[in-house]
Amino acid sequence: MSKKIIKHLSTADLVMGGVITAVGAYKLKADTECSPFQALARAIAHQQLNGTAANTILARFINSVGTAGQFPTPEQVLAAPETTLRAAGFSFAKIASLRDLAAKTIEGIVPDRETLAVLSNDEIVERLTQVRGIGRWTVEMMLMFQLDRPDVLPVDDFGVRNGFRLAYGLRKMPAPKALALFGERWAPHRTAAAWYLWRAVELHRAGTLPVPTEPTKLPRLPRLRRAVKRLKKKVRAKLNARRARTASRR
């Protein structure tokens, strides 16, 4: 499968092909054993913290709320006193997010893996972002690293955008929408493309990132300012027409 992905990306994009040659085989391994509830609870714990601090909080959480070292269930989270969750290291905001996640899991809004398996990426994003504190980026990471979805491009991810900037020799960070349009050529293997863009940052740090084989032009997006000007022009035209009609009736 890795050879098929590499062939597709290298054929569709020469610059990506150069990065792939420098990095080597595609090695993303998804954790398909983690439940959606557990994956999102871990994501909440990791928000705005480094990995060591977040893992320490999770260990306390499991020991104080779970049973026999098992990850807590949604019911156990809802039953846990706030003081217990605070002692584990969760902020008040994260406690609110954890409890909302637990409640929505029990309600079925956050379903099991089997239910998620039949939903599209966009349907999963729409469903899981109903949980307090869970945004699109968090769900995209879950799609990639827990659900093993092959065609996810997290265009808001700093590492992906920075990797693209470095690999393609751009002076500025690409706009998420422009990156999404450019990345359509990588479908249906955009998860792998994102993985290689993360590796491009590592290559740059090591001084081994290949020079782009060709100049890159991102798709042009209509500027918001121009769109606003056009809208104002239409509004003024309508107001002038209305005033003219009113004047003619006098």
Secondary structure in CASP SS format (residue, H / E / C, confidence):
PFRMAT SS
TARGET T0000
AUTHOR 0000-0000-0000
METHOD secondary structure of the structure
MODEL  1
M C 1.00
S H 1.00
K H 1.00
K H 1.00
I H 1.00
I H 1.00
K H 1.00
H H 1.00
L H 1.00
S H 1.00
T H 1.00
A H 1.00
D C 1.00
L H 1.00
V H 1.00
M H 1.00
G H 1.00
G H 1.00
V H 1.00
I H 1.00
T H 1.00
A H 1.00
V H 1.00
G C 1.00
A C 1.00
Y C 1.00
K C 1.00
L C 1.00
K C 1.00
A C 1.00
D C 1.00
T C 1.00
E C 1.00
C C 1.00
S C 1.00
P H 1.00
F H 1.00
Q H 1.00
A H 1.00
L H 1.00
A H 1.00
R H 1.00
A H 1.00
I H 1.00
A H 1.00
H H 1.00
Q C 1.00
Q C 1.00
L C 1.00
N C 1.00
G H 1.00
T H 1.00
A H 1.00
A H 1.00
N H 1.00
T H 1.00
I H 1.00
L H 1.00
A H 1.00
R H 1.00
F H 1.00
I H 1.00
N H 1.00
S H 1.00
V H 1.00
G C 1.00
T C 1.00
A C 1.00
G C 1.00
Q C 1.00
F C 1.00
P C 1.00
T C 1.00
P H 1.00
E H 1.00
Q H 1.00
V H 1.00
L H 1.00
A H 1.00
A C 1.00
P C 1.00
E H 1.00
T H 1.00
T H 1.00
L H 1.00
R H 1.00
A H 1.00
A H 1.00
G C 1.00
F C 1.00
S C 1.00
F H 1.00
A H 1.00
K H 1.00
I H 1.00
A H 1.00
S H 1.00
L H 1.00
R H 1.00
D H 1.00
L H 1.00
A H 1.00
A H 1.00
K H 1.00
T H 1.00
I H 1.00
E H 1.00
G C 1.00
I C 1.00
V C 1.00
P C 1.00
D C 1.00
R H 1.00
E H 1.00
T H 1.00
L H 1.00
A H 1.00
V C 1.00
L C 1.00
S C 1.00
N H 1.00
D H 1.00
E H 1.00
I H 1.00
V H 1.00
E H 1.00
R H 1.00
L H 1.00
T C 1.00
Q C 1.00
V C 1.00
R C 1.00
G C 1.00
I C 1.00
G C 1.00
R H 1.00
W H 1.00
T H 1.00
V H 1.00
E H 1.00
M H 1.00
M H 1.00
L H 1.00
M H 1.00
F H 1.00
Q C 1.00
L C 1.00
D C 1.00
R C 1.00
P C 1.00
D C 1.00
V C 1.00
L C 1.00
P C 1.00
V C 1.00
D C 1.00
D C 1.00
F H 1.00
G H 1.00
V H 1.00
R H 1.00
N H 1.00
G H 1.00
F H 1.00
R H 1.00
L H 1.00
A H 1.00
Y C 1.00
G C 1.00
L C 1.00
R C 1.00
K C 1.00
M C 1.00
P C 1.00
A C 1.00
P H 1.00
K H 1.00
A H 1.00
L H 1.00
A H 1.00
L H 1.00
F H 1.00
G H 1.00
E H 1.00
R H 1.00
W H 1.00
A C 1.00
P C 1.00
H C 1.00
R H 1.00
T H 1.00
A H 1.00
A H 1.00
A H 1.00
W H 1.00
Y H 1.00
L H 1.00
W H 1.00
R H 1.00
A H 1.00
V H 1.00
E H 1.00
L H 1.00
H H 1.00
R H 1.00
A H 1.00
G C 1.00
T C 1.00
L C 1.00
P C 1.00
V C 1.00
P C 1.00
T C 1.00
E C 1.00
P C 1.00
T C 1.00
K C 1.00
L C 1.00
P C 1.00
R C 1.00
L C 1.00
P C 1.00
R C 1.00
L H 1.00
R H 1.00
R H 1.00
A H 1.00
V H 1.00
K H 1.00
R H 1.00
L H 1.00
K H 1.00
K H 1.00
K H 1.00
V H 1.00
R H 1.00
A H 1.00
K H 1.00
L H 1.00
N H 1.00
A H 1.00
R H 1.00
R H 1.00
A H 1.00
R H 1.00
T H 1.00
A H 1.00
S H 1.00
R H 1.00
R C 1.00
END
